[in-house]
Amino acid sequence: MVLAIVGFLIEGIGKIFTCWKKLIYLLGVLLLFGIAAWFYWVLYMPNPGNSGEFRTVFIPRGASARQVAELLAKEKIVFSPDRFLLAAKLYKARRELKAGLYRLPLGESNAKVVRILRKGEVAEIKVSLPEGIRARKMASIFQRKVGVDSAKFMALVKDTAFVHALGIDANSLAGYLFPNTYFFPYEAGAKIVIRTLVDHFQKVFNDTLKNRTKEMGWTIHQVVTLASIIEGEAKIDSERALISAVYHNRLKKGMLLQASPTIQFLIPNGPRRLLNKDLEIDSPYNTYRHPGLPPGPINNPGRKSILAALYPAKVDYLYFVAKGDGSHVFTTTLRAHLIAKRNLDRLRREYYRKHHNKWPERDYKP
């Protein structure tokens, strides 16, 4: 009897244990499912937003993880700041979210956004610099578009030690900041920007052009200086080599270059139509008063003007005068030049009297 009772109790306990075992197993499965669901909710659940769309967001330097999360929520990149902070904590990235300008996708997970900010995959900004642009104008463009300190930019351009460290044999980087289209991250820094521009110049001015420079008996600085004048004068690509020929011919004959762009370089609020008094400005850059090339480039020339300076057209032209439509009339003698100038002055006078009822101030070309 006693044995039967004991057996019954043991059988009952076994059934209870089996039930509890199944219950614990079930609870364990539910717990694991809950943890997985929680991780998915925090890390991998897509945030609201149309997949394939992007939003530009600037993360300032020194921003805390909380500030970053609230900024992302405000811009609808993430749904919940707290959930994003949890994701950053799980990735141990709360202190590793990098500042910068980002182009972040909408409808992505917190994990994806955290990885982008942790790696610092900042957006690159397109910056286009036209041929013939001056360094100060470049500084203004980079300040506006990339957040570069324009004062620091100009200080580096004129820093002789920095200039020489970049392999440029000059006292300034004016002329060596190659105009092109570039892509920079926001707040790239003045040094990075300048190095990139100068590196591009070095690639353009390759060994072939350096050898040609030596054949001419010139220095790279002289070539770039002449190229900058050509850049300031030429409006039509086909005329670059002709304009170059005029200046080369005048240099060989010891004539004044009389290059209008060098005067425009001296005018603070230029460019504008030149007056007689402008030609009397006392400066080594005034090619109406001082023979030879000016001390340095007056702008940053492009590849076409550099090639024109190195390979002038084989012509005897010594003069040219602007026609007013971007093209020029080229002549070999002063007499022919004066005739061309009178004819063009007459045509301009007739045009302005007809359309403006006045005759503008004259400009002066060699």
Residue, then its C-alpha position, 0 to 999 in steps of 0.5 A: m500500500v505504501l509502495a503504491i502511494v509512493g509510486f503514485l507520488i513519484e509519477g505525479i511529480g514526474k508529470i509536474f516536472t515535465c509540464w514545468k520543463k515544457l513551460i520553461y522551454l516555452l518561456g525560453v523560446l518566447l524570451l529569445f523571440g522577444i529579445a530578437a524582436w527587440f533587437y530588430w525593433v532597435l537596430y533593423m526596423p526601417n524608419p518611416g520615409n520613402s526608400g530611395e530618397f535622401r536628406t542633407v543633414f549637418i552634424p556640428r562638431g562637438a554635438s553629443a549623441r543625444q543632440v545628434a539623435e534629436l537632430l536626426a529625428k527632427e529631420k525625419i531620418v529616424f523615428s525616435p531619438d531614444r531608439f537611435l541612442l539605444a542603437a548607437k549604444l549597442y554598436k558602442a558608437r555613442r562617442e564615435l558619431k562624426a561631425g560633417l555634412y551628410r546625405l542620409p537615406l530615408g526609410e533606413s534602419n538605425a543600424k545603417v544610420v549609425r554605421i554611416l555616422r560612425k565611419g564619417e561617410v560625409a557627403e561631397i560637395k561639387v565646387s566648380l571653379p572657372e578658368g581665370i578665377r582669382a584666389r580671393k574669389m576662390a576663397s569666397i566660393f570655398q567658404r560659402k560652399v565647403g565652410v573653408d575659412s577664407a582668411k586662412f585660405m588666403a594666408l596659406v596662398k601667400d605663405t612662402a614656406f607652404v608654397h615651397a612645401l608644395g613644390i611651387d617655385a614662387n612666392s605665392l600660389a596665385g596661378y597654381l590653384f588649378p581651375n576645375t570641378y572638384f568634390f570636397p567634404y564640408e569643412a575639408g579644411a583650407k590646406i586639404v583644398i589647396r593641396t588638391l588644387v595644386d596637385h591637379f596643377q602639377k598633373v596638368f603641367n606634366d613632364t612634356l610641358k616642363n620639357r617644352t618650358k626648358e626648350m623655350g628657355w623659360t621658367i614654369h613661373q613665366v609660362v604660368t604668368l603669360a598663361s594668366i594674361i592669355e586667360g584674361e584676354a581670350k574669349i574664344d578658344s581658337e584665338r588663344a594661340l594667336i594672342s599668345a603669339v602677339y605677346h611672344n613677338r612683343l617680348k622678343k622685340g622688347m616691346l611693352l606687352q600693353a596687356s589690358p588684363t594686367i591693368q584690370f588686376l590692379i583695379p580694386n573693384g574691377p573688371r570695368r572699362l579702362l580709362n586713360k588714368d588707369l594706364e598710369i597706375d604705378s605698379p610692376y604689374n602695369t604692362y603699359r609702363h613696365p617691359g616684360l612679364p609682370p612679377g607673377p600670374i594675375n589669375n589662375p589659368g586653365r590648361k588651354s591657356i597654359l598650352a597656348a603660352l607654350y605653343p604660340a601660333k606661328v604668325d607675325y602679329l604684334y597687335f590685336v583689338a577687341k571687336g566687342d563680340g569676344s573676338h579680335v582683329f590681329t595685325t602686324t603693323l601699327r598702321a594696320h592696327l590703328i586702321a582696324k581700331r578706327n574702323l571698330d571705334r566707328l562701328r561701336r560709336e554707331y551702335y551705341r548712338k543707335h541703342h544708347n544715345k551715347w558713346p562709352e569710354r574707350d578701352y585700350k588693347p595692344 
